[in-house]
């Protein structure tokens, strides 16, 4: 079943505030589950809103042989860095630490980034990123200044930029995880099938999967395919408008491989269900379906700023596995588009009552 759900209300005139809910702070997961794959799973019937409490371990048993499971294989990079300003208003002098979050690579040695505190860092300034020994590991110049702390940085070329990130970077845990990143986050804030480096936040629905789970799915006859969407500001930036028709998301880079395009086209021709693992996969699939304009998908790479909200007509995905999302977020709006706003908020209320764990390291929800 694709298309839009049977709406339980008018979708015209919805505001960002219509997607708010109260969440007790103690339900925001600060650590991953003790073992990967041991999370709870709330199952929701997309057509009726019916709910059932389950475990993610039950996932293979609730899918159908022949389902096509689509996963995002993007890999999180240690994109949170700390720098010192080495050129301040044309004077060479040391300065306090500046936090830099790389958000998107846009060319050779060029990165968009968020800096904090943003007011201090102007165009033309140079930033030095130091190793634990105090040596300069990376250097960058500020080329442009944007809103809300955004900057365009040009890095001095080095032999292996990502190796430098691995040495000095931190895993960019979301701000609602109120602790510093630990060595264990380098493994747990990463899916077991991640391959393509570029995300600055994890595609969190995929964090639940283990090699054993993937084997169990194959044994049941469930096919898998991989797309790549590098998670950036388009996924996690807060919305600073009131009306849904004012929402504009940042672009994020994606790749639809020939293997994935062929698998999705074949599933459609054979009438088999496509199951999107996460909102990043859903955005990629539906963007590509819009690009195809009713024809078969073609392998390509590009960028998407697609914003999916209630009233959207889904063309490819028949089911969605997703984590629980922040109030008033574009991701909650996407889930509400797929299953109906009132039904989703009622499901979230149930999850709160049953003390499900929320957000990136939390539990998951299967809507089918």
HUTA-V447233 format. One record per residue. N is the residue number from 0. NEAR is the number of other ideal C-beta (glycine too) atoms within 10 Angstrom. Layout:
# HUTA-V447233
N_NEAR + N_NEAR
This chain:
# HUTA-V447233
0_11 + 1_15 + 2_10 + 3_15 + 4_21 + 5_11 + 6_14 + 7_11 + 8_12 + 9_9 + 10_17 + 11_9 + 12_9 + 13_19 + 14_14 + 15_22 + 16_10 + 17_17 + 18_26 + 19_13 + 20_13 + 21_8 + 22_17 + 23_9 + 24_9 + 25_10 + 26_16 + 27_19 + 28_20 + 29_15 + 30_13 + 31_20 + 32_18 + 33_6 + 34_8 + 35_19 + 36_17 + 37_14 + 38_21 + 39_20 + 40_20 + 41_20 + 42_18 + 43_25 + 44_13 + 45_19 + 46_13 + 47_10 + 48_18 + 49_11 + 50_17 + 51_12 + 52_12 + 53_16 + 54_13 + 55_20 + 56_17 + 57_14 + 58_23 + 59_17 + 60_9 + 61_13 + 62_20 + 63_13 + 64_10 + 65_14 + 66_21 + 67_23 + 68_23 + 69_24 + 70_26 + 71_30 + 72_19 + 73_30 + 74_18 + 75_22 + 76_20 + 77_20 + 78_23 + 79_19 + 80_25 + 81_14 + 82_25 + 83_16 + 84_21 + 85_15 + 86_17 + 87_15 + 88_9 + 89_7 + 90_6 + 91_9 + 92_10 + 93_9 + 94_16 + 95_8 + 96_13 + 97_21 + 98_16 + 99_25 + 100_20 + 101_23 + 102_25 + 103_21 + 104_17 + 105_12 + 106_8 + 107_9 + 108_13 + 109_14 + 110_20 + 111_19 + 112_24 + 113_21 + 114_22 + 115_13 + 116_11 + 117_17 + 118_8 + 119_13 + 120_22 + 121_14 + 122_11 + 123_11 + 124_22 + 125_18 + 126_25 + 127_19 + 128_21 + 129_16 + 130_12 + 131_8 + 132_6 + 133_6 + 134_8 + 135_13 + 136_18 + 137_22 + 138_17 + 139_24 + 140_15 + 141_20 + 142_12 + 143_11 + 144_16 + 145_12 + 146_7 + 147_10 + 148_17 + 149_17 + 150_24 + 151_19 + 152_23 + 153_17 + 154_18 + 155_12 + 156_9 + 157_13 + 158_6 + 159_9 + 160_16 + 161_13 + 162_10 + 163_18 + 164_20 + 165_12 + 166_14 + 167_16 + 168_22 + 169_18 + 170_23 + 171_25 + 172_20 + 173_16 + 174_7 + 175_15 + 176_17 + 177_10 + 178_9 + 179_10 + 180_16 + 181_13 + 182_7 + 183_11 + 184_22 + 185_15 + 186_11 + 187_15 + 188_22 + 189_18 + 190_24 + 191_16 + 192_16 + 193_20 + 194_10 + 195_16 + 196_13 + 197_21 + 198_26 + 199_24 + 200_23 + 201_28 + 202_28 + 203_25 + 204_24 + 205_23 + 206_24 + 207_24 + 208_22 + 209_15 + 210_11 + 211_12 + 212_17 + 213_17 + 214_11 + 215_15 + 216_18 + 217_13 + 218_9 + 219_14 + 220_11 + 221_21 + 222_18 + 223_18 + 224_21 + 225_22 + 226_25 + 227_25 + 228_30 + 229_27 + 230_24 + 231_25 + 232_20 + 233_24 + 234_23 + 235_19 + 236_16 + 237_11 + 238_17 + 239_11 + 240_11 + 241_10 + 242_11 + 243_21 + 244_11 + 245_11 + 246_16 + 247_10 + 248_18 + 249_16 + 250_15 + 251_26 + 252_21 + 253_23 + 254_19 + 255_24 + 256_16 + 257_11 + 258_11 + 259_24 + 260_19 + 261_14 + 262_20 + 263_24 + 264_15 + 265_14 + 266_21 + 267_18 + 268_9 + 269_9 + 270_7 + 271_19 + 272_19 + 273_25 + 274_26 + 275_29 + 276_27 + 277_27 + 278_29 + 279_31 + 280_30 + 281_29 + 282_27 + 283_26 + 284_24 + 285_24 + 286_20 + 287_24 + 288_20 + 289_14 + 290_14 + 291_15 + 292_6 + 293_7 + 294_9 + 295_12 + 296_20 + 297_12 + 298_13 + 299_13 + 300_10 + 301_14 + 302_16 + 303_19 + 304_13 + 305_18 + 306_18 + 307_21 + 308_19 + 309_25 + 310_13 + 311_18 + 312_11 + 313_21 + 314_16 + 315_22 + 316_23 + 317_20 + 318_20 + 319_25 + 320_26 + 321_23 + 322_27 + 323_27 + 324_24 + 325_20 + 326_14 + 327_16 + 328_19 + 329_25 + 330_22 + 331_24 + 332_26 + 333_24 + 334_27 + 335_25 + 336_24 + 337_28 + 338_22 + 339_25 + 340_22 + 341_15 + 342_26 + 343_27 + 344_17 + 345_15 + 346_23 + 347_24 + 348_12 + 349_14 + 350_23 + 351_16 + 352_8 + 353_12 + 354_12 + 355_23 + 356_21 + 357_23 + 358_20 + 359_22 + 360_24 + 361_23 + 362_24 + 363_26 + 364_25 + 365_22 + 366_25 + 367_19
